[in-house]
Amino acid sequence: MKFLTILIPAYNESKRIKKTLKKIKTYLKKQKFSWEVLIVDDGSKDNSKQKIAETIKNWKNFQIIGYQPNRGKGAAVKYGIFHSAGKHILFMDADGATAPDQFEYFKPYLKKYPIIISSRYLEKGRVKIKQPPFRILIAKLSNLIIRSILLLNFKDTQNGFKCFESKAAKKIFSKMKLSRWGFDFEILALAKKYHFHIKEVAIDWYNDSDSRVKPTAIFSTLKDLFLVRWNLWTGKYNNRK
């Protein structure tokens, strides 16, 4: 078993993922612990899989896996988790908005907490390149609604830089029912349901101007949010399937 798996869900990322992969490689080469990097191609329609395969061709412990057709970011993370060999599984976004070296802020808590999540809002000054004002408003409003409805006491549920101990990840993701953007708050709600301790840690974050999240995503997020709340009320997550 490796100490760490870095997991990257990727959909149509041929133009920007190479830079992120190089940063990951540079960071991991300095580490003394064992590691692997899994890139999950989430049914890309461009030549992402080919480009990624070419980039990592001679890179040790880097691997691309995936499937067709597109299933969603949550599905890609779940697929990667059940193909991982790491004691700890860190998933991060292909755009590198949170750099791999921010894992250093997680290290002190790995032994005590099975789940560590990153936050852009826990400390002032952590957002290094800001989003446009309307995106900031949408993000903060969404987070407030998520926290209120699911009773999650975190400043930032949606940042895509999270670390799970392998056993916790496999238990939680086996119960997950959402496959797209709503999976972030669903897995935290499930972690709370199963009494896993979660640590929220401040990290540096850089907005990517080529964001794939459309402002209209708030509507599908709200739909997913109420679905999670309904599933919790009705015991849907208690089923074995």
C-alpha positions in Angstrom: 0.0 0.0 0.0 1.2 3.5 -0.9 1.1 6.3 1.7 -0.7 8.7 -0.6 -2.8 8.5 -3.7 -3.4 11.8 -5.5 -6.6 11.5 -7.6 -7.5 13.9 -10.4 -10.9 13.7 -12.1 -10.5 15.0 -15.7 -13.1 15.9 -18.3 -12.0 17.6 -21.5 -8.8 18.8 -19.8 -6.3 18.5 -22.7 -5.4 22.2 -22.6 -4.7 22.8 -18.9 -4.0 19.6 -17.0 -0.4 19.2 -18.2 0.7 22.2 -16.0 -1.0 20.7 -13.0 0.6 17.3 -13.5 4.0 18.9 -13.7 3.4 20.7 -10.4 2.3 17.4 -8.8 5.4 15.6 -10.1 7.7 18.3 -8.8 6.1 18.3 -5.4 6.0 14.5 -5.0 9.6 14.0 -6.1 10.7 15.9 -2.9 8.7 13.6 -0.6 10.0 10.7 1.4 6.7 8.8 1.5 5.4 6.4 -1.1 2.8 7.7 -3.6 0.9 7.2 -6.8 -1.1 9.6 -9.0 -4.3 8.5 -10.7 -5.9 10.6 -13.4 -9.5 9.5 -14.1 -10.7 10.4 -17.5 -14.4 11.1 -17.0 -15.5 10.2 -20.6 -13.8 13.1 -22.2 -15.0 14.1 -25.7 -11.7 15.7 -26.7 -8.2 14.1 -26.9 -7.6 14.5 -23.1 -6.8 10.8 -22.5 -4.3 10.7 -25.3 -2.6 14.0 -24.3 -2.4 12.9 -20.6 -1.0 9.5 -21.6 1.7 11.2 -23.7 2.6 13.5 -20.8 3.0 10.8 -18.2 4.4 8.1 -20.5 7.7 7.9 -18.7 6.7 9.1 -15.3 6.9 6.6 -12.5 3.8 6.0 -10.5 1.5 8.1 -12.7 -1.4 6.3 -14.4 -4.5 7.3 -16.4 -7.7 5.3 -16.1 -11.2 6.0 -17.0 -14.4 5.1 -18.9 -17.0 6.2 -21.4 -19.4 8.0 -21.5 -19.1 11.0 -19.2 -20.6 10.3 -15.7 -19.7 13.4 -13.7 -17.0 14.6 -11.3 -18.3 12.7 -8.3 -18.5 9.5 -10.3 -14.9 10.0 -11.5 -13.6 10.5 -7.9 -15.5 7.4 -6.8 -14.1 5.3 -9.6 -10.6 6.5 -8.7 -11.0 5.7 -5.0 -11.9 2.1 -5.7 -8.9 1.8 -8.0 -6.5 3.5 -5.6 -3.7 1.9 -3.5 -3.0 4.7 -1.1 -3.6 4.8 2.7 -4.6 8.4 2.2 -6.5 9.6 -0.9 -6.2 13.2 -1.9 -8.4 14.4 -4.7 -7.8 17.7 -6.4 -9.0 19.6 -9.4 -7.3 19.4 -12.8 -7.0 23.2 -13.0 -4.7 23.2 -10.0 -6.6 26.0 -8.3 -5.2 24.5 -5.1 -1.6 23.5 -5.6 -0.4 20.0 -4.6 2.1 21.5 -2.0 -0.9 22.7 0.0 -1.0 19.1 1.2 1.7 20.2 3.6 -1.1 21.9 5.7 -2.8 18.6 5.9 0.1 16.5 7.1 -0.1 17.4 10.8 -3.7 16.1 11.0 -3.4 12.8 9.1 -3.0 10.6 12.2 -6.0 12.2 14.1 -8.5 12.8 11.3 -9.7 10.4 8.7 -11.1 13.3 6.6 -9.4 16.6 6.0 -11.0 19.3 3.8 -9.5 22.5 2.5 -11.0 26.0 2.9 -10.6 29.2 0.9 -12.6 31.1 3.6 -11.3 29.9 6.9 -8.6 32.6 7.0 -8.4 36.0 5.3 -5.9 36.4 2.5 -6.0 32.7 1.3 -7.7 33.5 -2.0 -4.8 34.7 -4.0 -6.6 35.3 -7.3 -10.3 36.2 -6.8 -13.3 35.2 -8.7 -15.5 37.8 -10.4 -17.9 39.4 -7.8 -21.0 37.5 -9.1 -19.2 34.1 -8.7 -18.1 35.1 -5.2 -21.7 35.9 -4.3 -23.0 32.7 -5.8 -20.3 30.6 -4.0 -21.0 32.2 -0.6 -24.8 32.0 -0.9 -24.5 28.4 -2.0 -22.3 27.5 0.9 -24.6 29.2 3.4 -27.6 27.2 2.1 -25.6 24.0 2.1 -24.5 24.5 5.7 -28.0 25.4 6.8 -29.9 22.6 5.2 -27.4 19.8 6.0 -26.2 21.2 9.3 -22.5 21.1 8.2 -20.3 23.4 10.3 -17.7 24.1 7.6 -16.7 27.4 5.9 -16.1 25.7 2.5 -17.8 22.5 1.5 -17.1 22.8 -2.2 -13.4 23.3 -2.6 -12.1 20.4 -4.6 -9.1 19.5 -2.5 -10.0 16.9 0.1 -8.1 14.0 1.7 -9.8 10.8 3.0 -8.2 7.8 4.8 -8.8 4.9 2.5 -11.2 2.9 4.7 -13.4 6.0 5.4 -13.4 6.9 1.7 -14.6 3.5 0.6 -17.3 3.3 3.2 -18.6 6.8 2.4 -18.3 6.6 -1.4 -20.0 3.2 -1.5 -23.1 5.0 -0.2 -22.9 8.0 -2.4 -25.8 8.5 -4.8 -24.9 11.8 -6.6 -22.4 11.7 -9.5 -21.9 15.4 -10.3 -21.3 18.7 -8.4 -23.5 17.9 -5.4 -21.2 15.0 -4.4 -19.0 17.3 -2.3 -21.6 18.1 0.2 -23.1 14.6 0.0 -19.9 12.9 1.1 -19.6 15.4 4.0 -23.1 14.7 5.1 -22.4 11.0 4.9 -19.2 11.4 6.9 -21.2 13.2 9.6 -23.8 10.5 9.5 -21.2 7.8 10.1 -19.4 9.8 12.8 -16.1 10.4 11.0 -14.1 13.3 12.4 -13.4 16.0 9.9 -10.8 18.7 10.0 -11.1 21.8 7.9 -7.8 23.5 7.0 -7.0 26.8 5.4 -5.1 26.7 2.1 -4.1 29.0 -0.6 -6.4 29.1 -3.6 -6.1 30.7 -7.1 -9.1 31.2 -9.3 -8.9 29.8 -12.8 -10.5 32.1 -15.3 -11.4 29.1 -17.4 -13.8 27.8 -14.8 -16.1 25.0 -16.0 -18.7 25.7 -13.3 -21.5 27.7 -14.9 -23.5 30.2 -12.8 -26.6 28.2 -13.5 -25.1 25.3 -11.7 -26.6 26.7 -8.5 -30.0 25.4 -9.6 -28.8 21.8 -10.0 -26.8 22.1 -6.8 -30.0 23.1 -4.9 -31.8 20.2 -6.4 -29.0 17.8 -5.3 -29.0 19.5 -1.9 -32.6 18.8 -1.2 -32.2 15.2 -2.5 -29.4 14.6 0.0 -31.6 16.0 2.8 -34.5 13.8 1.7 -32.3 10.7 1.5 -31.1 11.4 5.0 -34.6 11.8 6.4 -35.9 8.7 4.7 -33.0 6.4 5.5 -32.0 5.9 1.8 -28.3 5.8 2.9 -29.0 3.0 5.3 -29.6 0.6 2.4 -26.8 -1.9 1.6 -26.8 -1.1 -2.1 
